[in-house]
Amino acid sequence: MMEVGGGFEHTAVFDTPRETTQLDLITDHGAFPGRIIIGSDQSWLHKPTIVHLPLP
């Protein structure tokens, strides 16, 4: 169990084709219905948050 305010790191490794020119990460927090948070990237009509990942 994680303490309140705690955190952790995780490294994920993926095989990608050599011709890949851009990698993006989009997180998903589950399906609706659930808690509705105004301004959340899971809110209705809100575009998902996209994190551009650097290529090695």
Backbone bond lengths (Angstrom), bond angles and torsions (degrees), N, CA, C in turn:
res aa  C-N    CA-C-N  psi(-1)  N-CA   C-N-CA  omega(-1)  CA-C   N-CA-C  phi
1 M - - - 1.442 - - 1.530 108.31 -
2 M 1.322 115.34 141.24 1.463 120.75 -179.00 1.527 109.43 -93.80
3 E 1.315 115.95 139.54 1.458 121.64 177.47 1.532 110.22 -69.07
4 V 1.324 116.95 154.02 1.462 122.14 175.82 1.525 108.29 -57.96
5 G 1.326 116.19 131.10 1.458 121.27 -179.64 1.518 113.49 78.32
6 G 1.346 116.65 2.28 1.458 120.68 -179.64 1.517 112.04 -79.00
7 G 1.282 116.18 -179.44 1.455 120.97 179.24 1.515 110.35 -160.99
8 F 1.304 115.27 175.82 1.457 120.75 177.53 1.515 108.67 -153.54
9 E 1.314 116.78 162.82 1.462 122.36 175.77 1.517 108.45 -114.45
10 H 1.312 114.78 147.24 1.461 121.08 177.45 1.524 107.97 -142.19
11 T 1.304 116.79 132.66 1.456 121.35 177.46 1.520 108.05 -108.96
12 A 1.322 116.12 122.01 1.462 121.67 177.24 1.526 108.29 -109.11
13 V 1.312 116.59 136.33 1.464 121.90 -179.34 1.522 108.38 -115.88
14 F 1.334 116.48 129.74 1.455 121.96 -179.61 1.521 109.61 -126.85
15 D 1.314 116.93 141.77 1.459 121.64 170.75 1.523 107.46 -84.77
16 T 1.319 116.53 126.38 1.462 120.72 178.73 1.522 109.37 -124.78
17 P 1.315 117.40 151.00 1.462 120.14 177.74 1.527 111.17 -61.36
18 R 1.320 117.08 147.59 1.472 121.53 -179.50 1.517 112.45 -59.05
19 E 1.322 117.54 -31.06 1.464 120.50 -176.91 1.535 113.13 -80.62
20 T 1.335 117.90 3.57 1.464 121.14 178.33 1.526 109.67 -61.90
21 T 1.346 116.24 130.67 1.461 120.47 -178.56 1.520 112.57 -112.80
22 Q 1.333 117.62 -14.43 1.460 120.08 -179.67 1.520 109.23 -154.73
23 L 1.334 116.13 138.34 1.458 122.18 175.46 1.523 108.48 -121.56
24 D 1.333 116.64 134.77 1.461 121.86 178.66 1.523 109.14 -128.03
25 L 1.323 116.31 149.64 1.453 123.14 178.23 1.516 108.58 -119.27
26 I 1.330 116.02 128.24 1.461 121.82 175.00 1.517 106.73 -125.55
27 T 1.341 117.42 126.15 1.459 120.45 179.33 1.519 110.32 -95.26
28 D 1.310 115.93 150.97 1.462 122.30 179.03 1.512 107.81 -128.93
29 H 1.321 117.12 131.13 1.455 121.55 -176.33 1.519 112.41 -106.11
30 G 1.310 118.20 21.37 1.463 120.06 179.80 1.505 111.55 106.58
31 A 1.293 114.53 172.58 1.461 120.77 -175.17 1.528 111.05 -94.92
32 F 1.309 115.11 157.70 1.454 123.00 174.20 1.523 107.35 -72.48
33 P 1.276 126.31 145.89 1.456 125.41 5.16 1.511 111.59 -84.45
34 G 1.251 114.96 155.34 1.451 122.83 178.82 1.513 107.48 -172.88
35 R 1.302 116.34 -160.71 1.463 118.29 176.87 1.517 109.00 -67.18
36 I 1.287 116.12 139.35 1.464 121.25 177.02 1.517 107.38 -107.72
37 I 1.326 116.52 117.66 1.451 122.15 -178.99 1.521 107.39 -116.93
38 I 1.316 116.40 118.95 1.463 120.73 -178.87 1.518 109.13 -62.93
39 G 1.325 116.48 128.46 1.455 121.76 -179.37 1.515 113.48 90.14
40 S 1.325 117.91 -5.78 1.468 121.43 179.15 1.519 109.55 -70.16
41 D 1.345 116.44 148.98 1.456 118.53 178.20 1.522 111.21 -70.26
42 Q 1.329 118.48 -5.54 1.461 122.47 174.87 1.532 111.53 -96.62
43 S 1.348 117.62 -2.57 1.449 121.03 179.91 1.526 110.44 -67.74
44 W 1.314 115.78 150.62 1.461 122.37 -179.79 1.521 109.71 -60.05
45 L 1.313 117.73 134.73 1.463 126.45 179.33 1.532 113.68 69.80
46 H 1.316 118.74 9.44 1.467 121.40 177.40 1.520 108.40 -96.95
47 K 1.308 117.67 128.35 1.464 120.58 178.33 1.524 109.38 -64.87
48 P 1.328 117.65 145.04 1.465 119.57 179.64 1.524 111.64 -67.23
49 T 1.330 115.87 152.08 1.455 121.11 175.04 1.522 108.20 -76.38
50 I 1.316 116.89 126.41 1.463 122.20 -178.99 1.520 108.39 -114.85
51 V 1.333 116.32 126.86 1.463 121.64 177.04 1.519 106.99 -107.66
52 H 1.332 117.76 120.40 1.447 122.47 178.48 1.537 108.25 -80.79
53 L 1.314 117.25 125.58 1.458 122.39 -177.85 1.531 110.35 -98.94
54 P 1.330 116.98 140.33 1.460 119.55 178.87 1.530 111.07 -73.44
55 L 1.301 116.07 144.98 1.457 121.32 174.60 1.525 108.74 -89.88
56 P 1.344 117.44 144.47 1.470 119.12 178.86 1.518 112.20 -67.78
